[in-house]
Amino acid sequence: ILRTRITIRAAMHQARKTDSPMTPAGIERLEIRSPSEGDIQDLLALEHVCFDAPYYRPHRFTRSEFVSYLRNPDAVFWAAMQQQLLIGYIAGYRGVRSRSRSAHIESLAVALTARRRGIGGLLMRRFLDEAKRRGSRRVTLEVAEANERARPFFATLGFKLVRRLAAYYGGRYDGLRLGRAL
């Protein structure tokens, strides 16, 4: 298991570098690590809380989907832990089936109480770095057009609109495919 500890000093350095809204009180001893099967119950609870909007509810990950990410060698899956509590995760795949060598982010979740502290940005950067290290040249993701908080967040990380996806979420809500080069 790959484990990396990010201390407050490193997190604050990253925040200054990226103009993240993180404050010194916002992160204390944050650990970004590979999740384990012992984390699944916490992942499911976080999933339930974070994806309560009507456009995301039908797309919440299940236990078997989390297990699949844990067992798939092509998955890129990171958990953010603070004081041994799961406060966020990112999950996706590196591109192995396409010639474009594009990775895809399936889900990013940060606990409501931990938002706007730079944790989502740290998880995203970790995913982007790992995807690049594994040979991906591009990363894509989908976001609900109605998700007005996430869209500017992804834009600050260099993601641009690839195409609009009509009725992508539950047959009722439009989605946006975003992408960026690595």
RAHU-V951957 format. One record per residue. N is the residue number from 1. RES is the residue in one letter. OMEGA is omega in degrees with one decimal (999 if undefined). Layout:
BEGIN
n:N res:RES omega:OMEGA
n:N res:RES omega:OMEGA
END
This chain:
BEGIN
n:1 res:I omega:176.4
n:2 res:L omega:177.9
n:3 res:R omega:175.7
n:4 res:T omega:177.3
n:5 res:R omega:177.2
n:6 res:I omega:-179.1
n:7 res:T omega:179.1
n:8 res:I omega:-179.3
n:9 res:R omega:179.7
n:10 res:A omega:179.8
n:11 res:A omega:179.0
n:12 res:M omega:175.8
n:13 res:H omega:178.7
n:14 res:Q omega:-179.6
n:15 res:A omega:178.5
n:16 res:R omega:-178.2
n:17 res:K omega:-173.7
n:18 res:T omega:-176.9
n:19 res:D omega:176.8
n:20 res:S omega:-179.3
n:21 res:P omega:-178.4
n:22 res:M omega:176.4
n:23 res:T omega:-180.0
n:24 res:P omega:179.7
n:25 res:A omega:-173.5
n:26 res:G omega:-177.4
n:27 res:I omega:172.0
n:28 res:E omega:-179.8
n:29 res:R omega:175.8
n:30 res:L omega:177.7
n:31 res:E omega:172.7
n:32 res:I omega:-176.2
n:33 res:R omega:173.3
n:34 res:S omega:177.2
n:35 res:P omega:178.8
n:36 res:S omega:178.2
n:37 res:E omega:177.0
n:38 res:G omega:179.7
n:39 res:D omega:-170.4
n:40 res:I omega:-179.4
n:41 res:Q omega:178.3
n:42 res:D omega:176.6
n:43 res:L omega:178.8
n:44 res:L omega:179.1
n:45 res:A omega:178.0
n:46 res:L omega:178.9
n:47 res:E omega:-178.3
n:48 res:H omega:-178.2
n:49 res:V omega:-173.7
n:50 res:C omega:-175.2
n:51 res:F omega:-179.0
n:52 res:D omega:178.6
n:53 res:A omega:-175.6
n:54 res:P omega:-179.1
n:55 res:Y omega:-179.5
n:56 res:Y omega:-175.2
n:57 res:R omega:-178.2
n:58 res:P omega:-175.5
n:59 res:H omega:178.8
n:60 res:R omega:176.7
n:61 res:F omega:175.6
n:62 res:T omega:176.3
n:63 res:R omega:-177.3
n:64 res:S omega:177.1
n:65 res:E omega:176.6
n:66 res:F omega:178.0
n:67 res:V omega:178.5
n:68 res:S omega:177.3
n:69 res:Y omega:-179.7
n:70 res:L omega:-172.7
n:71 res:R omega:-175.7
n:72 res:N omega:-178.8
n:73 res:P omega:178.1
n:74 res:D omega:178.4
n:75 res:A omega:170.4
n:76 res:V omega:-168.6
n:77 res:F omega:-178.3
n:78 res:W omega:176.0
n:79 res:A omega:173.7
n:80 res:A omega:-177.9
n:81 res:M omega:175.0
n:82 res:Q omega:-176.8
n:83 res:Q omega:178.1
n:84 res:Q omega:176.2
n:85 res:L omega:176.1
n:86 res:L omega:178.6
n:87 res:I omega:177.3
n:88 res:G omega:174.8
n:89 res:Y omega:171.3
n:90 res:I omega:-178.0
n:91 res:A omega:177.0
n:92 res:G omega:-177.9
n:93 res:Y omega:169.7
n:94 res:R omega:-178.2
n:95 res:G omega:178.2
n:96 res:V omega:-174.6
n:97 res:R omega:-175.7
n:98 res:S omega:177.8
n:99 res:R omega:-177.9
n:100 res:S omega:-179.3
n:101 res:R omega:-178.6
n:102 res:S omega:173.5
n:103 res:A omega:-178.5
n:104 res:H omega:175.6
n:105 res:I omega:179.8
n:106 res:E omega:-175.1
n:107 res:S omega:173.1
n:108 res:L omega:179.5
n:109 res:A omega:174.2
n:110 res:V omega:-179.9
n:111 res:A omega:-177.7
n:112 res:L omega:-178.4
n:113 res:T omega:-177.7
n:114 res:A omega:-177.5
n:115 res:R omega:178.5
n:116 res:R omega:176.6
n:117 res:R omega:176.5
n:118 res:G omega:-176.2
n:119 res:I omega:177.0
n:120 res:G omega:177.9
n:121 res:G omega:177.3
n:122 res:L omega:178.0
n:123 res:L omega:178.7
n:124 res:M omega:-179.8
n:125 res:R omega:178.4
n:126 res:R omega:177.8
n:127 res:F omega:-177.8
n:128 res:L omega:178.4
n:129 res:D omega:-179.0
n:130 res:E omega:178.2
n:131 res:A omega:178.8
n:132 res:K omega:178.8
n:133 res:R omega:-179.8
n:134 res:R omega:172.2
n:135 res:G omega:177.4
n:136 res:S omega:179.5
n:137 res:R omega:-175.6
n:138 res:R omega:176.8
n:139 res:V omega:176.2
n:140 res:T omega:174.8
n:141 res:L omega:173.5
n:142 res:E omega:176.3
n:143 res:V omega:177.3
n:144 res:A omega:178.2
n:145 res:E omega:-179.8
n:146 res:A omega:-178.4
n:147 res:N omega:-173.2
n:148 res:E omega:177.3
n:149 res:R omega:-175.9
n:150 res:A omega:-174.4
n:151 res:R omega:177.7
n:152 res:P omega:176.7
n:153 res:F omega:179.7
n:154 res:F omega:177.8
n:155 res:A omega:179.6
n:156 res:T omega:178.4
n:157 res:L omega:175.0
n:158 res:G omega:179.1
n:159 res:F omega:179.8
n:160 res:K omega:-179.8
n:161 res:L omega:174.0
n:162 res:V omega:176.1
n:163 res:R omega:174.9
n:164 res:R omega:-178.5
n:165 res:L omega:-176.7
n:166 res:A omega:175.7
n:167 res:A omega:-175.1
n:168 res:Y omega:-177.7
n:169 res:Y omega:176.4
n:170 res:G omega:-179.9
n:171 res:G omega:-176.8
n:172 res:R omega:-172.3
n:173 res:Y omega:179.4
n:174 res:D omega:175.4
n:175 res:G omega:176.2
n:176 res:L omega:171.1
n:177 res:R omega:179.0
n:178 res:L omega:178.9
n:179 res:G omega:175.3
n:180 res:R omega:176.7
n:181 res:A omega:175.6
n:182 res:L omega:999
END
